[in-house]
Amino acid sequence: MEILILLLLLLALYLGADIVYRWMGVGAVAWGSRSSPKIALTFDDGPSLHTEAILERLREHGIKATFFVLQSQVQRYPQLLDKILAEGHQVESHGQVHRPAFLLWPWQEARQIRAIPGRFYRPPHGIHSPLTRLLAKAAGKQVALWDVEAQDWTSKDPQALAQRILVWCRPGSIILLHDNDRFPQTLAILDEILPRLKELGYQPVRLDELEARPLTWREGLMRASQGGHERYFIKNKVQRLGLGPFDYLAVSPCAFPGPSQPGLRKGEPSLEVHLDSVRTPAMTQMQLLREGRKGFTLLAEYVQFRPEIRGVWGISQAATGLRAFGFHLAPVTLLQRLISGTASAWFLWLYRGELPKRSLPLAVLGYSPRDEFLAKWLRSAKAPENLQVR
């Protein structure tokens, strides 16, 4: 019985460590400043037979990246490690072998972390043991994770994976890719994203140039919520208005929640406006206005060729800010106010670290009927490109 209890305690300890340190990423580097367009491309598992092809693509676009290498692979391809360094890329530790931490004894994990000299250590699969952080600190290393995973180890369509990266990349993002010849998707993904990232205004840099700092517990909850955020986008068909570093508007199709207003009746097809909770806290008032105008111009071009859309709206405490963009305001029901107020309070704390205040405005409905919206925001008559859907 005592052995069973001990095993259960060990299991709970390992699971707890993995939840806090891998899933949440508390205390690890997972992204940089959200106010800067800098991002970091990182490659795990190499060097490999794909290394030269990756280096060629990076060289073509003038991009420096960070390679988390395995000692076992370095021993197989020492000349490739020299080439990575010679081309100005950063090399950090991914361990001796690609083995999860829960399959290593403590002394083996200590050797794993120290296998490659450098500033950072990325555990294989990101998996932690209860000792990973202590051993990394003893080795003088900072654990580095990510906030955008390329999923290049799957058999999914590489164009779809590249589009997913572009949708979920944000200022300061650390993007996880692989330098592994068992994953042919990586090269196809790079062909798609490398020119696009720079066209959109991102600045790819090495991880040591990203000015990243360890995540707090609150930021750990932000990281843990990313999967749910993505599932919400897919379920509700949320579409981003532009893919630039500071494009913060998104919309989803739904019925107007009413009550009926001049030019827009309850239940008519419409688009709900969403604000990016990650981007907006790091932006100035002028940036918010500038990027908002850009987003609504894109939306007007989209709405113009879809006559079924009868209006645009949003419900939140921040909806009062929609007046600056020509929206009308209307009261909402007690239930709508309660739901929106609760959500706003949660996001205000999670993404800004601010507790609710009595001075905060009540949630209201901001809306703009189709004709008014187009009259204000339509800038051209050309057919728009498809919105970026995720």
Contacts in CASP RR format, 6 or more apart in sequence:
PFRMAT RR
TARGET T0000
AUTHOR 0000-0000-0000
METHOD contacts of the structure
MODEL  1
MEILILLLLLLALYLGADIVYRWMGVGAVAWGSRSSPKIALTFDDGPSLH
TEAILERLREHGIKATFFVLQSQVQRYPQLLDKILAEGHQVESHGQVHRP
AFLLWPWQEARQIRAIPGRFYRPPHGIHSPLTRLLAKAAGKQVALWDVEA
QDWTSKDPQALAQRILVWCRPGSIILLHDNDRFPQTLAILDEILPRLKEL
GYQPVRLDELEARPLTWREGLMRASQGGHERYFIKNKVQRLGLGPFDYLA
VSPCAFPGPSQPGLRKGEPSLEVHLDSVRTPAMTQMQLLREGRKGFTLLA
EYVQFRPEIRGVWGISQAATGLRAFGFHLAPVTLLQRLISGTASAWFLWL
YRGELPKRSLPLAVLGYSPRDEFLAKWLRSAKAPENLQVR
13 130 0 8 1.000
14 102 0 8 1.000
14 129 0 8 1.000
14 130 0 8 1.000
16 130 0 8 1.000
17 128 0 8 1.000
17 129 0 8 1.000
17 130 0 8 1.000
17 132 0 8 1.000
18 102 0 8 1.000
18 127 0 8 1.000
18 128 0 8 1.000
20 26 0 8 1.000
21 27 0 8 1.000
21 28 0 8 1.000
21 128 0 8 1.000
21 132 0 8 1.000
21 133 0 8 1.000
21 143 0 8 1.000
22 123 0 8 1.000
22 126 0 8 1.000
22 127 0 8 1.000
22 128 0 8 1.000
22 145 0 8 1.000
23 223 0 8 1.000
23 224 0 8 1.000
24 215 0 8 1.000
24 217 0 8 1.000
24 220 0 8 1.000
24 221 0 8 1.000
24 223 0 8 1.000
24 224 0 8 1.000
25 145 0 8 1.000
25 215 0 8 1.000
25 220 0 8 1.000
25 223 0 8 1.000
26 214 0 8 1.000
26 215 0 8 1.000
26 216 0 8 1.000
26 217 0 8 1.000
26 219 0 8 1.000
26 220 0 8 1.000
27 133 0 8 1.000
27 143 0 8 1.000
27 214 0 8 1.000
27 215 0 8 1.000
27 216 0 8 1.000
28 142 0 8 1.000
28 143 0 8 1.000
28 144 0 8 1.000
28 145 0 8 1.000
28 214 0 8 1.000
28 215 0 8 1.000
29 120 0 8 1.000
29 142 0 8 1.000
29 143 0 8 1.000
29 144 0 8 1.000
29 145 0 8 1.000
29 174 0 8 1.000
29 207 0 8 1.000
29 212 0 8 1.000
29 213 0 8 1.000
29 214 0 8 1.000
29 215 0 8 1.000
30 144 0 8 1.000
30 145 0 8 1.000
30 146 0 8 1.000
30 147 0 8 1.000
30 174 0 8 1.000
30 212 0 8 1.000
30 215 0 8 1.000
30 219 0 8 1.000
30 223 0 8 1.000
31 147 0 8 1.000
31 170 0 8 1.000
31 172 0 8 1.000
31 173 0 8 1.000
31 174 0 8 1.000
31 212 0 8 1.000
32 38 0 8 1.000
32 171 0 8 1.000
32 172 0 8 1.000
32 173 0 8 1.000
32 174 0 8 1.000
32 210 0 8 1.000
32 211 0 8 1.000
32 212 0 8 1.000
32 213 0 8 1.000
33 171 0 8 1.000
33 172 0 8 1.000
33 210 0 8 1.000
33 211 0 8 1.000
33 212 0 8 1.000
33 282 0 8 1.000
34 170 0 8 1.000
34 171 0 8 1.000
34 172 0 8 1.000
34 278 0 8 1.000
34 279 0 8 1.000
34 281 0 8 1.000
34 282 0 8 1.000
35 171 0 8 1.000
35 282 0 8 1.000
35 283 0 8 1.000
36 171 0 8 1.000
36 172 0 8 1.000
36 203 0 8 1.000
36 211 0 8 1.000
37 171 0 8 1.000
37 172 0 8 1.000
37 201 0 8 1.000
37 202 0 8 1.000
37 203 0 8 1.000
37 245 0 8 1.000
37 246 0 8 1.000
38 171 0 8 1.000
38 172 0 8 1.000
38 202 0 8 1.000
38 203 0 8 1.000
38 204 0 8 1.000
38 205 0 8 1.000
38 209 0 8 1.000
38 210 0 8 1.000
38 211 0 8 1.000
39 169 0 8 1.000
39 171 0 8 1.000
39 172 0 8 1.000
39 173 0 8 1.000
39 174 0 8 1.000
39 175 0 8 1.000
39 197 0 8 1.000
39 202 0 8 1.000
39 203 0 8 1.000
39 204 0 8 1.000
39 205 0 8 1.000
39 210 0 8 1.000
40 65 0 8 1.000
40 66 0 8 1.000
40 172 0 8 1.000
40 173 0 8 1.000
40 174 0 8 1.000
40 175 0 8 1.000
40 204 0 8 1.000
40 205 0 8 1.000
40 206 0 8 1.000
40 207 0 8 1.000
40 209 0 8 1.000
40 210 0 8 1.000
40 212 0 8 1.000
41 58 0 8 1.000
41 63 0 8 1.000
41 65 0 8 1.000
41 66 0 8 1.000
41 175 0 8 1.000
41 177 0 8 1.000
41 204 0 8 1.000
42 65 0 8 1.000
42 66 0 8 1.000
42 67 0 8 1.000
42 68 0 8 1.000
42 122 0 8 1.000
42 144 0 8 1.000
42 146 0 8 1.000
42 174 0 8 1.000
42 175 0 8 1.000
42 176 0 8 1.000
42 177 0 8 1.000
42 207 0 8 1.000
43 54 0 8 1.000
43 65 0 8 1.000
43 66 0 8 1.000
43 67 0 8 1.000
43 68 0 8 1.000
43 177 0 8 1.000
43 178 0 8 1.000
43 179 0 8 1.000
43 186 0 8 1.000
44 68 0 8 1.000
44 94 0 8 1.000
44 122 0 8 1.000
44 124 0 8 1.000
44 176 0 8 1.000
44 177 0 8 1.000
44 178 0 8 1.000
44 179 0 8 1.000
44 180 0 8 1.000
45 68 0 8 1.000
45 69 0 8 1.000
45 70 0 8 1.000
45 73 0 8 1.000
45 94 0 8 1.000
45 98 0 8 1.000
45 178 0 8 1.000
45 179 0 8 1.000
45 180 0 8 1.000
46 67 0 8 1.000
46 68 0 8 1.000
46 69 0 8 1.000
46 70 0 8 1.000
46 73 0 8 1.000
46 74 0 8 1.000
46 77 0 8 1.000
46 80 0 8 1.000
46 94 0 8 1.000
46 178 0 8 1.000
46 179 0 8 1.000
46 180 0 8 1.000
47 67 0 8 1.000
47 69 0 8 1.000
47 73 0 8 1.000
47 74 0 8 1.000
47 76 0 8 1.000
47 77 0 8 1.000
47 80 0 8 1.000
47 81 0 8 1.000
47 84 0 8 1.000
47 179 0 8 1.000
48 73 0 8 1.000
48 77 0 8 1.000
48 80 0 8 1.000
48 179 0 8 1.000
48 180 0 8 1.000
48 181 0 8 1.000
49 181 0 8 1.000
50 179 0 8 1.000
50 180 0 8 1.000
50 181 0 8 1.000
50 183 0 8 1.000
50 186 0 8 1.000
50 187 0 8 1.000
51 77 0 8 1.000
51 80 0 8 1.000
51 83 0 8 1.000
51 84 0 8 1.000
51 179 0 8 1.000
52 80 0 8 1.000
52 83 0 8 1.000
53 187 0 8 1.000
54 179 0 8 1.000
54 186 0 8 1.000
54 187 0 8 1.000
54 190 0 8 1.000
55 83 0 8 1.000
55 84 0 8 1.000
55 87 0 8 1.000
55 89 0 8 1.000
57 187 0 8 1.000
57 190 0 8 1.000
57 191 0 8 1.000
57 194 0 8 1.000
58 64 0 8 1.000
58 65 0 8 1.000
58 87 0 8 1.000
58 89 0 8 1.000
58 194 0 8 1.000
59 87 0 8 1.000
60 194 0 8 1.000
61 194 0 8 1.000
61 195 0 8 1.000
61 198 0 8 1.000
63 194 0 8 1.000
63 198 0 8 1.000
63 204 0 8 1.000
64 88 0 8 1.000
64 89 0 8 1.000
64 90 0 8 1.000
64 204 0 8 1.000
64 205 0 8 1.000
64 206 0 8 1.000
64 209 0 8 1.000
65 89 0 8 1.000
65 90 0 8 1.000
65 204 0 8 1.000
65 206 0 8 1.000
66 89 0 8 1.000
66 90 0 8 1.000
66 91 0 8 1.000
66 92 0 8 1.000
66 120 0 8 1.000
66 206 0 8 1.000
66 207 0 8 1.000
66 208 0 8 1.000
67 84 0 8 1.000
67 89 0 8 1.000
67 90 0 8 1.000
67 91 0 8 1.000
67 92 0 8 1.000
67 179 0 8 1.000
68 92 0 8 1.000
68 93 0 8 1.000
68 94 0 8 1.000
68 120 0 8 1.000
68 122 0 8 1.000
68 144 0 8 1.000
69 81 0 8 1.000
69 84 0 8 1.000
69 91 0 8 1.000
69 92 0 8 1.000
69 93 0 8 1.000
69 94 0 8 1.000
69 116 0 8 1.000
69 179 0 8 1.000
70 94 0 8 1.000
70 95 0 8 1.000
70 96 0 8 1.000
70 97 0 8 1.000
70 98 0 8 1.000
70 115 0 8 1.000
71 95 0 8 1.000
71 96 0 8 1.000
71 97 0 8 1.000
71 115 0 8 1.000
71 116 0 8 1.000
72 96 0 8 1.000
72 97 0 8 1.000
72 98 0 8 1.000
74 81 0 8 1.000
74 116 0 8 1.000
81 91 0 8 1.000
84 91 0 8 1.000
85 91 0 8 1.000
89 206 0 8 1.000
90 206 0 8 1.000
90 207 0 8 1.000
90 208 0 8 1.000
91 116 0 8 1.000
91 118 0 8 1.000
92 116 0 8 1.000
92 118 0 8 1.000
92 119 0 8 1.000
92 120 0 8 1.000
92 121 0 8 1.000
92 122 0 8 1.000
92 144 0 8 1.000
92 207 0 8 1.000
93 113 0 8 1.000
93 114 0 8 1.000
93 115 0 8 1.000
93 116 0 8 1.000
93 117 0 8 1.000
93 118 0 8 1.000
93 120 0 8 1.000
93 121 0 8 1.000
93 122 0 8 1.000
93 141 0 8 1.000
94 116 0 8 1.000
94 121 0 8 1.000
94 122 0 8 1.000
94 124 0 8 1.000
95 112 0 8 1.000
95 113 0 8 1.000
95 115 0 8 1.000
95 116 0 8 1.000
95 121 0 8 1.000
95 124 0 8 1.000
96 111 0 8 1.000
96 112 0 8 1.000
96 115 0 8 1.000
97 112 0 8 1.000
97 124 0 8 1.000
98 124 0 8 1.000
99 112 0 8 1.000
99 124 0 8 1.000
100 123 0 8 1.000
100 124 0 8 1.000
100 125 0 8 1.000
100 127 0 8 1.000
101 109 0 8 1.000
101 112 0 8 1.000
101 123 0 8 1.000
101 124 0 8 1.000
101 127 0 8 1.000
101 128 0 8 1.000
101 129 0 8 1.000
101 132 0 8 1.000
102 127 0 8 1.000
102 129 0 8 1.000
104 112 0 8 1.000
104 129 0 8 1.000
106 129 0 8 1.000
106 131 0 8 1.000
106 135 0 8 1.000
109 129 0 8 1.000
109 131 0 8 1.000
109 132 0 8 1.000
109 135 0 8 1.000
110 135 0 8 1.000
110 138 0 8 1.000
110 139 0 8 1.000
113 121 0 8 1.000
113 132 0 8 1.000
113 135 0 8 1.000
113 136 0 8 1.000
113 139 0 8 1.000
113 141 0 8 1.000
114 139 0 8 1.000
118 141 0 8 1.000
119 141 0 8 1.000
119 142 0 8 1.000
119 208 0 8 1.000
120 141 0 8 1.000
120 142 0 8 1.000
120 143 0 8 1.000
120 144 0 8 1.000
120 207 0 8 1.000
121 136 0 8 1.000
121 139 0 8 1.000
121 141 0 8 1.000
121 142 0 8 1.000
121 143 0 8 1.000
121 144 0 8 1.000
122 143 0 8 1.000
122 144 0 8 1.000
122 145 0 8 1.000
123 132 0 8 1.000
123 143 0 8 1.000
126 145 0 8 1.000
132 143 0 8 1.000
133 143 0 8 1.000
136 142 0 8 1.000
136 143 0 8 1.000
142 214 0 8 1.000
144 174 0 8 1.000
144 207 0 8 1.000
144 212 0 8 1.000
145 174 0 8 1.000
146 174 0 8 1.000
146 175 0 8 1.000
146 176 0 8 1.000
147 170 0 8 1.000
147 173 0 8 1.000
147 174 0 8 1.000
147 223 0 8 1.000
147 226 0 8 1.000
148 165 0 8 1.000
148 168 0 8 1.000
148 169 0 8 1.000
148 170 0 8 1.000
148 173 0 8 1.000
148 174 0 8 1.000
148 175 0 8 1.000
148 176 0 8 1.000
149 175 0 8 1.000
149 176 0 8 1.000
150 161 0 8 1.000
150 165 0 8 1.000
150 175 0 8 1.000
150 176 0 8 1.000
150 177 0 8 1.000
150 178 0 8 1.000
150 185 0 8 1.000
150 186 0 8 1.000
150 189 0 8 1.000
151 161 0 8 1.000
151 164 0 8 1.000
152 158 0 8 1.000
152 161 0 8 1.000
152 177 0 8 1.000
152 178 0 8 1.000
152 183 0 8 1.000
152 185 0 8 1.000
152 186 0 8 1.000
152 189 0 8 1.000
153 178 0 8 1.000
153 180 0 8 1.000
153 183 0 8 1.000
153 185 0 8 1.000
154 161 0 8 1.000
154 185 0 8 1.000
155 185 0 8 1.000
156 185 0 8 1.000
158 185 0 8 1.000
158 188 0 8 1.000
158 189 0 8 1.000
158 192 0 8 1.000
159 188 0 8 1.000
159 192 0 8 1.000
161 185 0 8 1.000
161 189 0 8 1.000
162 188 0 8 1.000
162 189 0 8 1.000
162 192 0 8 1.000
162 193 0 8 1.000
162 196 0 8 1.000
163 192 0 8 1.000
163 388 0 8 1.000
163 390 0 8 1.000
164 390 0 8 1.000
165 175 0 8 1.000
165 189 0 8 1.000
165 193 0 8 1.000
166 193 0 8 1.000
166 196 0 8 1.000
166 197 0 8 1.000
166 200 0 8 1.000
166 243 0 8 1.000
166 388 0 8 1.000
167 240 0 8 1.000
167 243 0 8 1.000
167 388 0 8 1.000
167 389 0 8 1.000
167 390 0 8 1.000
168 230 0 8 1.000
168 390 0 8 1.000
169 175 0 8 1.000
169 197 0 8 1.000
169 202 0 8 1.000
169 243 0 8 1.000
170 245 0 8 1.000
170 276 0 8 1.000
170 278 0 8 1.000
170 279 0 8 1.000
171 202 0 8 1.000
171 245 0 8 1.000
171 246 0 8 1.000
171 279 0 8 1.000
171 282 0 8 1.000
172 210 0 8 1.000
172 212 0 8 1.000
174 207 0 8 1.000
174 210 0 8 1.000
174 212 0 8 1.000
177 186 0 8 1.000
177 189 0 8 1.000
177 190 0 8 1.000
178 186 0 8 1.000
179 186 0 8 1.000
180 186 0 8 1.000
196 243 0 8 1.000
197 204 0 8 1.000
198 204 0 8 1.000
200 243 0 8 1.000
200 244 0 8 1.000
200 245 0 8 1.000
201 244 0 8 1.000
201 245 0 8 1.000
202 244 0 8 1.000
202 245 0 8 1.000
215 223 0 8 1.000
218 349 0 8 1.000
218 350 0 8 1.000
218 353 0 8 1.000
221 350 0 8 1.000
222 278 0 8 1.000
222 350 0 8 1.000
222 351 0 8 1.000
225 350 0 8 1.000
230 390 0 8 1.000
232 238 0 8 1.000
233 250 0 8 1.000
233 390 0 8 1.000
234 390 0 8 1.000
236 252 0 8 1.000
236 254 0 8 1.000
237 252 0 8 1.000
237 253 0 8 1.000
237 389 0 8 1.000
238 250 0 8 1.000
238 251 0 8 1.000
238 252 0 8 1.000
238 274 0 8 1.000
238 389 0 8 1.000
238 390 0 8 1.000
239 250 0 8 1.000
239 251 0 8 1.000
239 252 0 8 1.000
239 387 0 8 1.000
239 388 0 8 1.000
239 389 0 8 1.000
239 390 0 8 1.000
240 247 0 8 1.000
240 249 0 8 1.000
240 250 0 8 1.000
240 387 0 8 1.000
240 388 0 8 1.000
240 389 0 8 1.000
240 390 0 8 1.000
241 247 0 8 1.000
241 249 0 8 1.000
241 250 0 8 1.000
241 251 0 8 1.000
241 295 0 8 1.000
241 296 0 8 1.000
241 298 0 8 1.000
241 299 0 8 1.000
241 302 0 8 1.000
241 387 0 8 1.000
242 295 0 8 1.000
242 298 0 8 1.000
242 387 0 8 1.000
242 388 0 8 1.000
243 388 0 8 1.000
246 279 0 8 1.000
246 283 0 8 1.000
246 287 0 8 1.000
246 291 0 8 1.000
247 279 0 8 1.000
247 291 0 8 1.000
247 294 0 8 1.000
247 295 0 8 1.000
248 275 0 8 1.000
248 276 0 8 1.000
248 279 0 8 1.000
248 280 0 8 1.000
248 283 0 8 1.000
248 288 0 8 1.000
248 291 0 8 1.000
248 292 0 8 1.000
249 273 0 8 1.000
249 274 0 8 1.000
249 275 0 8 1.000
249 276 0 8 1.000
249 291 0 8 1.000
249 292 0 8 1.000
249 295 0 8 1.000
249 296 0 8 1.000
249 299 0 8 1.000
250 273 0 8 1.000
250 274 0 8 1.000
250 275 0 8 1.000
250 276 0 8 1.000
251 271 0 8 1.000
251 272 0 8 1.000
251 273 0 8 1.000
251 274 0 8 1.000
251 299 0 8 1.000
251 312 0 8 1.000
251 387 0 8 1.000
252 271 0 8 1.000
252 272 0 8 1.000
252 274 0 8 1.000
253 269 0 8 1.000
253 270 0 8 1.000
253 271 0 8 1.000
253 272 0 8 1.000
253 309 0 8 1.000
254 270 0 8 1.000
254 271 0 8 1.000
254 272 0 8 1.000
255 266 0 8 1.000
255 267 0 8 1.000
255 268 0 8 1.000
255 269 0 8 1.000
255 270 0 8 1.000
256 264 0 8 1.000
256 265 0 8 1.000
256 266 0 8 1.000
256 267 0 8 1.000
256 268 0 8 1.000
256 269 0 8 1.000
256 270 0 8 1.000
256 310 0 8 1.000
256 311 0 8 1.000
256 313 0 8 1.000
256 367 0 8 1.000
257 266 0 8 1.000
257 267 0 8 1.000
257 313 0 8 1.000
257 315 0 8 1.000
257 332 0 8 1.000
257 336 0 8 1.000
257 365 0 8 1.000
258 264 0 8 1.000
258 265 0 8 1.000
258 266 0 8 1.000
258 267 0 8 1.000
258 330 0 8 1.000
258 365 0 8 1.000
259 266 0 8 1.000
259 330 0 8 1.000
260 266 0 8 1.000
261 328 0 8 1.000
261 330 0 8 1.000
261 367 0 8 1.000
261 369 0 8 1.000
262 328 0 8 1.000
262 369 0 8 1.000
263 310 0 8 1.000
263 369 0 8 1.000
263 370 0 8 1.000
263 371 0 8 1.000
263 372 0 8 1.000
264 270 0 8 1.000
264 310 0 8 1.000
264 311 0 8 1.000
264 313 0 8 1.000
264 367 0 8 1.000
264 369 0 8 1.000
264 370 0 8 1.000
265 310 0 8 1.000
268 310 0 8 1.000
268 311 0 8 1.000
269 308 0 8 1.000
269 309 0 8 1.000
269 310 0 8 1.000
270 309 0 8 1.000
270 310 0 8 1.000
270 311 0 8 1.000
270 312 0 8 1.000
270 313 0 8 1.000
271 299 0 8 1.000
271 303 0 8 1.000
271 309 0 8 1.000
271 311 0 8 1.000
271 312 0 8 1.000
271 313 0 8 1.000
272 313 0 8 1.000
272 314 0 8 1.000
273 312 0 8 1.000
273 313 0 8 1.000
273 314 0 8 1.000
273 322 0 8 1.000
275 316 0 8 1.000
275 318 0 8 1.000
277 347 0 8 1.000
277 350 0 8 1.000
277 351 0 8 1.000
278 351 0 8 1.000
280 288 0 8 1.000
280 351 0 8 1.000
281 351 0 8 1.000
281 352 0 8 1.000
283 291 0 8 1.000
289 324 0 8 1.000
292 325 0 8 1.000
293 325 0 8 1.000
296 325 0 8 1.000
296 373 0 8 1.000
296 377 0 8 1.000
297 377 0 8 1.000
297 378 0 8 1.000
297 379 0 8 1.000
298 384 0 8 1.000
298 387 0 8 1.000
299 312 0 8 1.000
299 373 0 8 1.000
299 377 0 8 1.000
300 373 0 8 1.000
300 374 0 8 1.000
300 376 0 8 1.000
300 377 0 8 1.000
300 378 0 8 1.000
300 379 0 8 1.000
301 378 0 8 1.000
301 379 0 8 1.000
301 380 0 8 1.000
301 382 0 8 1.000
301 383 0 8 1.000
301 384 0 8 1.000
302 384 0 8 1.000
302 387 0 8 1.000
303 309 0 8 1.000
303 311 0 8 1.000
303 312 0 8 1.000
303 370 0 8 1.000
303 373 0 8 1.000
303 374 0 8 1.000
304 374 0 8 1.000
304 378 0 8 1.000
304 381 0 8 1.000
304 384 0 8 1.000
305 383 0 8 1.000
305 384 0 8 1.000
309 370 0 8 1.000
310 369 0 8 1.000
310 370 0 8 1.000
311 367 0 8 1.000
311 368 0 8 1.000
311 369 0 8 1.000
311 370 0 8 1.000
311 373 0 8 1.000
312 327 0 8 1.000
312 367 0 8 1.000
312 368 0 8 1.000
312 370 0 8 1.000
312 373 0 8 1.000
313 327 0 8 1.000
313 365 0 8 1.000
313 366 0 8 1.000
313 367 0 8 1.000
313 368 0 8 1.000
314 322 0 8 1.000
314 365 0 8 1.000
314 366 0 8 1.000
314 367 0 8 1.000
315 332 0 8 1.000
315 336 0 8 1.000
315 340 0 8 1.000
315 363 0 8 1.000
315 364 0 8 1.000
315 365 0 8 1.000
315 366 0 8 1.000
316 340 0 8 1.000
316 341 0 8 1.000
316 343 0 8 1.000
316 344 0 8 1.000
316 363 0 8 1.000
317 340 0 8 1.000
317 341 0 8 1.000
317 344 0 8 1.000
317 360 0 8 1.000
317 361 0 8 1.000
317 362 0 8 1.000
317 363 0 8 1.000
317 364 0 8 1.000
318 344 0 8 1.000
319 327 0 8 1.000
319 329 0 8 1.000
319 363 0 8 1.000
319 364 0 8 1.000
319 365 0 8 1.000
319 366 0 8 1.000
320 329 0 8 1.000
320 361 0 8 1.000
320 364 0 8 1.000
321 327 0 8 1.000
322 329 0 8 1.000
322 366 0 8 1.000
322 368 0 8 1.000
323 329 0 8 1.000
325 368 0 8 1.000
326 368 0 8 1.000
326 372 0 8 1.000
326 376 0 8 1.000
327 366 0 8 1.000
327 367 0 8 1.000
327 368 0 8 1.000
328 366 0 8 1.000
328 367 0 8 1.000
328 368 0 8 1.000
329 364 0 8 1.000
329 365 0 8 1.000
329 366 0 8 1.000
330 364 0 8 1.000
330 365 0 8 1.000
330 366 0 8 1.000
330 367 0 8 1.000
331 364 0 8 1.000
331 365 0 8 1.000
332 340 0 8 1.000
332 363 0 8 1.000
332 364 0 8 1.000
332 365 0 8 1.000
336 363 0 8 1.000
336 365 0 8 1.000
337 362 0 8 1.000
337 363 0 8 1.000
340 363 0 8 1.000
341 363 0 8 1.000
344 360 0 8 1.000
344 363 0 8 1.000
345 356 0 8 1.000
348 354 0 8 1.000
348 355 0 8 1.000
348 356 0 8 1.000
349 355 0 8 1.000
349 356 0 8 1.000
368 376 0 8 1.000
END
